[in-house]
Amino acid sequence: MNVELQHIYKSFGAVQANVDVSLSVQAGTIHGLLGENGAGKSTLVKILSGFITRDKGAILLDGAPADVRTPANGIRAGVGMLHQDPLDFPPLTVLDNFTAGRAGGLFLRRGAAARDFRALAEPFNFALDIDEQVGNLTMGERQQLEILRLLSLGVRTLILDEPTTGISASQKTALFSALKTLAGQGKSIIFVSHKLEDVEELCDQVTVMRAGQVVGSAAIPCPTQQLVSMMFGRELAAPVKPPTCQDDVALCVENLVVGDDRIDVRVDELTVKRGEVIGLAGLEGSGQRLLLLTCAGILRPAGGRLAVRTAGGNLQDMTGRPYHDYQKAGVGYLPADRLREGLIWGLSIQEHVVLRAPANGLFVNRAASRAVADQSIQKFNIRGKADTRVGQLSGGNQQRTQLALLPSPLQLVLMEHPTRGLDIESTMWVWRQLIERCKGGTSIIFASSDLDEIVQYSDRVIVFSGGRVSAPIETAALTANKLGEMIGGKLGDRAAAAVAAN
């Protein structure tokens, strides 16, 4: 289906999200919509799919005007959208989610629906169990389910908003293969992303947005630097991490056993120096998060000892102590899921500042908290105001807000996927801030699925694979390819066996 957006405008109060945006997508093509976080990409495709109502402009589908005002309008017109967080029902089964939105109600023929599901899934090699609870699926599997559901409803234009965030490499390969198959069937695909490499690998054409406006378009392949210049209006230089490691010990771990109901892993020995950056590499669920939660005091270890250097310069045994004690010792933690674990969706930036501040009786000094919020917004270049709710911020600005809320100084910062979902500029900005902390003596331990990020910014790397944990490895001895081999199981003699794996 041919899609055309003409002179679209949309504002949220004083914020101009889309300004005179026009876009044309041909049937049988994959069209990339590229731009940094907050560029207006998601707003535009939500207007096309009916999740947001435009202020001005027109939508044409196969040359005919379409009055898309609700998601149901969009589906009936043949436009469906796969959101960053799929709109599914985790407590229900795959088949129940697949049939959501279909006519038939209580009298829906489940046998026929199951046959339809398998027939749709077969060409894409999507191996989904129709009786599995959706809450047990990975993000990539949930995306596969939502794609099949939209196709079953007759969608001819499929929109995907940042679909490669949070999925594995194999699931990304399967997704891209499915999208190419759909384009070959004559469907139009709009692929929203801030990742240059994804757009260059998948798309036929790309439109670039900046500050709510279209700033250029190009056929793929296209020189990478040309796309970067369109996205940001200038060339970007990645920050270089200088040597920051000092002699003093910031964290000491001995015979630490951590686990959950699925896996237990053991770290025999780990000594982290002040100013050092340790990268944790491995497939999701291999134990990296368990180690970070334990070092943050959120999860109690099943065995072993953990000591943290305090502001006074002494190593203090923190084994089994509460989270609040870790905070007082100078340990900060940034989770991967910013809105569920790091921030509170309905609260403003100023209200987060109030929550972070030490209690001072029953009253809140609103003028003082407003001043601190304004200072944080300016210092961390957050695109919002003191009274902006964090749920309304882009992913990059949510991460900037999390960083702004970290106290200073800190002895140790623990992070899960610190740049997941961020554009190039935001990623570079985050690491500039972290490198500055390292220069002041703060140590960092971070987990990332981006192997290039781990190699670029870590002093040493620990690899998690199949219930085993490697000893720390100097980054100079690693490449992204070597890391990939180790994650796949080739840890060599340096691997420490897990205590148990359930």
N, C-alpha and C positions, 0 to 999 in steps of 0.2 A: 504494500500500500504506500502510495506517495503521500508525504506529509509536508505541509508548509505552514510555518508560523509567520505572521506578518505584523510587525510593529507592536510587539507585546510590551506592555508597561505593567509593573506591579510594585507597590510600595507598602511597607509596614511602618506606619507612623512617618517619622522623618527619614527612615532608611529606604533608599531607592534600590530595590533588589533587582529589578529588570527595567532597563531604559531603552525603548525603541529597538527591541531585539527581533530580528528576522532570521529564520532558519529553514532550509529546504533539505529534505531527506528523500532519496529515491528508493523505490521498491527494489528489493534484491541486493541492498547494500548495507554495510555496517558503518554507521556514521559516528565518529567520536566527538564528544562535547568535552573539551579540555579547559581547565582553568584551576587556579589555586583555590584553597578553601575560602568560601565566602564570596566567590566570583559571581554567583547567581545561577549556577548550573542547575542545582536541585530545584530551585524555585521555578525555573522555566519548564522542566519536564513534569513537575507536579501540576503546573497549569495545563499542559498538554494532556495529562492523564486524569484531570478533574479533581485532584486533591486540593488544589488552590484555585480560587477564582481570579482571573485576570482583571486588572482595572481597565485596560484598553487593548485593542488589537483583535486579530482574527486568526482562526484555526481553519485550515483547509485540508480535507482528507480526500485523496483522489480527485482534487480539483473542486470539490463541493464544500461550502461552508459547513462547519460542524459546531454546534453549541454545546461544548463539553463543559459542564458545570459541576459534575459530581463524578466519583470513580465509577458508579454504575453507568452514567452516560458514556464515559470513556470505554468501558468494556463493550457496551452495545455498539459503539462506533468502531470497535476493533483495535483499541489502544489499551495496552496493559503495562503495568509498571512493577518491576521487582525492586523493592526498596533495600537500602543498606541493611536494615534489620527486617527480614521477611515478615509479612503480615500473616502469621499463622497462629494456630492454637496449640501450644506445646502439650497440654494434657491429653489431647486427642490423638488418634492414630493417623498414619499417613493417608489411608483411604478416606477417613472422615474429613481431613483437611482438603483432600483432592476434590471432594464433592461439595465443599462449601461454596455457596453462591449459585448452585444449580437448582433448577426447578424440580419439584417433586416432594420436597419436605419429608415427612415421616414415611412416605410411600416410595422413596427412592429405591430403585432396584440395585442393591449393592453388588450382586454378581455381575451385572452388566457394567457397573462402574469400575469394578476390578479389572474386567477385560479391557475396557477403554484405557485404563491407567497403564496396563502392561503393554498395550499396542502403541501408546504414545512414547513410553520409556524405551522400548526396544531399539529404535534407530539411534538413540544417543548413548546406549549402553549404561543407562542409569540403573544401578542395582539397589533399588529401594524396596524394603519389605513393607507391604501394605498394612500389616498388623502392628508395626513398630510404633511406639509412642514418639511423637515428633520432638518432645523434649529431650530424647536420647540421641537425636541426630546431630551431626556436625553442621557447622554453618554452610558448608558446600552442599551437603545433602538437603538441607532446608531450601537452599536456592534451587536445586534440581526439582524438588517437589513443587515449588511455587511456579517455576517455568511450565511444568506439565499442567498445572491447574489452569494457568492463563491460556495455554494453547487449547485446552479442552473447552474453554469458554469462547473460542473463536477469535482470539487476538491475532491480528495481522501486523501490528506494529508493536514491538517489544522494547521497553525502556529498562535499562539496568543502571542503577545508581551506585557507583563505587562497588561493583560486585566482587572485586578481587581482594577487598579488605577482609582479613580474618579467615581466608581459606588456604588449604594446602596447595603445594605446587601441582600435585596430581589432579586435584579438583579443579584448579585453574585450567589445566590442559583439557580436561573433560568439558568444562564450560565453554572454552574458546572453540573447541571442535563442534559442540552443539550449536553455537551461534553461527558458525560458518555454514553448517548444514541448513539452518533456518533461512539464512540469507539466500542460499542456493535454491530454496523452495519459493523464493519471491517475496519473503517477508522483509520488512524494513526493521533494522535494529539501531537503536540509539544507545550508545555506550558512554555513560557519564564517568569521567575519571579525572584525577589529577596526576596520574602516573604516565609519564611519557612512554616508558617501555611497553606498557600494555596497549596504548593507542597505536604505537608504531608496529606492534606485532599483529594486531587484530584488524584494524580499521582500514576502510577504503578511502575515506575522506574525514577531515577533522575541522571543526569550528572551535575557535578559541575565544573564551570570555574573560573579561577582566573588569572588576568593579561594576558588575551588572550590565555590561555592554559587550557586543561582539566586536572584537578587535582584529579579526582576521580569520581566514580559512585556507586550507591547502589540501592537495591530494597526497596520499601516502603511497610510497615513501617520500619523506620530506626531511631536510637537514634538521637534526635535533636542536641545534643552536637557534635556528629560525623559530621553532616552536617555543623554546625557552624565552626568547626575546618578546614574542607575542604575549606569553603568559604573564610576564613580570615587567615588561617594558625596559629591561636592562639585562646584562649578563650577570650570572651568579657564580660565586666562587665558594666552593665547599670549605668549611673551617678545617684547619689542620691542628691536630692535637699535639702539642709539644710534650716533652717529657715532664710529668708532674709527680711521679712516684717518689715518695720520701722514705726514710729508713724506719720511721715509727710505725708500729702495728695499729691498724684501726679495727680489725676484726680477726678473731681466732676461733676456728672450729676444729673440734676433735671428735672423731667417731660419732658424728651426728647422724641419727636415723630419723627420717621424716617420711610421712606417708598419709594416705587416705584409704578409702574403702576399695581402691583399685590397684594401687601400687605403693611399695615402700622402696626408698633408695637410701643409700648410705654414702656420706662424704667422710672419708677417713681423716683427711687433714686439709685445712685451707687457712692460709694466713694472708690477709689482705693488708697492704701497706697504705698509709695515708696518701691521698692523691691518686691512688691507683684505680683503673677501670677494669673490671672483670666482666666479660661477656659470657652469657649462658646460651649455648646453642643446642638445638634438638627439636624433634617434632613436638607438637602440642601434646600436653599430658604426660611428658616423659619425666617430670619431677622438678623442672625449673621453678614453676610457681610455688611448689611446696617448699623449696629451699628459701625463696624470697620471703614467703609468709612467715617462715620460722625465724629468719634473721630479723624480721620486723617485729617479732613478738606477738603476731596474730595467731600463729599456730604453735602449739607446744610440741617439742620433739619427743619421739618415743624413746630416745636414748642419746647419750653423748653430752658434750659440753659446748657452750657458746659464750664468748666473752667479747665485749665491745669497749673500745677506748672512749672514755668520758671526756668532757670539756676540760677536766682537771689534769688530763694526761695519763690517767691510770687505766689499766685494763680491768674491767669489772665483769664478774661472772653474771650473766643475764639468763642462764638456763632456767626455764620454767617461770620466769617473772612476767608480770602482766604487761600488756601493750603500752600502757601509760608510762611505765618505767623506761621502756625503750625510747619513747618520745623524749622524756626528760634527759636521757643519755645522749640525745642528738641523732637519733635514727629517724629518717623520713621515708615514706613509702608512697609510690605512685602506681595505682593499679592500671591495668589495661582498659578496663571498662570504666570510662570516666564518669558516666552519668549514673551507673548503678552503684559504684563503690567509691569513687573519688569525689564526686560532687552531688548536690541535691537538686534535682531537676527544677523544682518550682521556686527555688530561692534565687535571689539576685546576687551579683558579685559583692555588693555591700553587706548583704546578710551573711555571706560566707566569711567575710572579714570579721564580722561580729562573733561568729561561732569560733573562729580561730583564736580570737583575743582572749587573754586570761580573764576569768570572771572578776567583776568588780561590783560586788553587791547585787542588788535586784534591778539596777537600771542600766540602760545602754546609752552611751554617749553617741548619739547619731551623727553629730557634726564631726566628731573625731573619726568615727568609722567611715564616714563619707570621704573625708580627706585621705585616709589610708587607701580606700578603694580607688579614688582618683589617681593617687600616686602609683598604685600598682598597675592600673590601666595604662598610664603613660610609660612607666618603666618597662613593662612587658609587652607594650604595643598591642593591647587587646582591643579588638574592634567591637566595642560595646561601651555602655555607660554604667555608672555605679548601680543604677536600678534595673539593668538588663538581667533577665533571668538566664541562668547558665544553659538551660535547655534550649534557648533560642540562639546560642552561639554556634558557630561552625566548629568542626572537630579540632582545627588548629587553635582556635581561640579558647576552647575548653581546656586544651592541654596547656596553653599559656596561663590560664587561670589557675590550674593545678600547681604549676611551677611558682606562680606568684604567691600562693598560699603556703608554700613550704617555708618554715622559719629559717633564719640564717643567724649564725653559722650552723652547719650540720656536720657530724662526724661521718655519717654514712647515708647514702641515698640508694634506695632499692626501687627498681622500676621494671614493669612489665610492658614490653612493646612501646617504648617511649615515643616513637614517631609513627605508629600504625595509623593509617588513614590520613596522614598529613601530606600536604604538597611539598615540593622541593624547598621552597623558601622557608616554610614553617619548620621543616626538618632541620635545615641548616641553622635556623634561629635557636631551636631547642638545644642543639649540641653546642652552640656558642655559649649559651648560659651554663650548661653543664661543665664545659671545659673551664670556665671562669671559676666555678666552685672547686674543681679539682686543683686549680692553681692555689686556692686558699687552703688546701689540705683535705677537702672532702673526698672520701672514697665513694665509688659508684659500682654497684653490681646490677646489671640489666639483662633481661631476656629479650630476644628478638628473633623473629622468623626471617629477617633480612640478613643473610650471611655477609653481604658486602658491608652492611652497617657494623656488624660485629667485628669484622677484620679491620675496618677503617678506624674505629674509635677505641677498641679494647687494647689494654696492655697484655693481658693474658685471657685465655678462653677455656671454659670448662664445657665439655660435650656430654650430653645426656642421650643415651641410646638403648632402647630395649631393656630398661631397668638397670643399666650400668651407668656409672659416672666416671669420666676420665679425670686424671690429675690435671691441674692447670697447665696450659701449654702457652709458651710465648707466641705472641701474634706474628712475630717475624718469621716463625717456622710454618706459618699457615697461609693457605689461599682459600677462597670461597669453595673451589672444587674439592680441596682436601677436606675441608669441613663437611661438605656434603657426603663424602665417602665415610667419614667417621660417624656422622649421624645415621648413615645407613647400616652401621654395625662394625665397621673396621676401626675399632678403637685401639687395637694393638695391645701390647703388654702394659700400657699405662692405665688401663681401665680398672676400676674397682667394682667388684661384683655387688649387686644389690643384696640386701639382707633377705628380702622376700619379694615376690611378685605374685599378686593374686589374679 
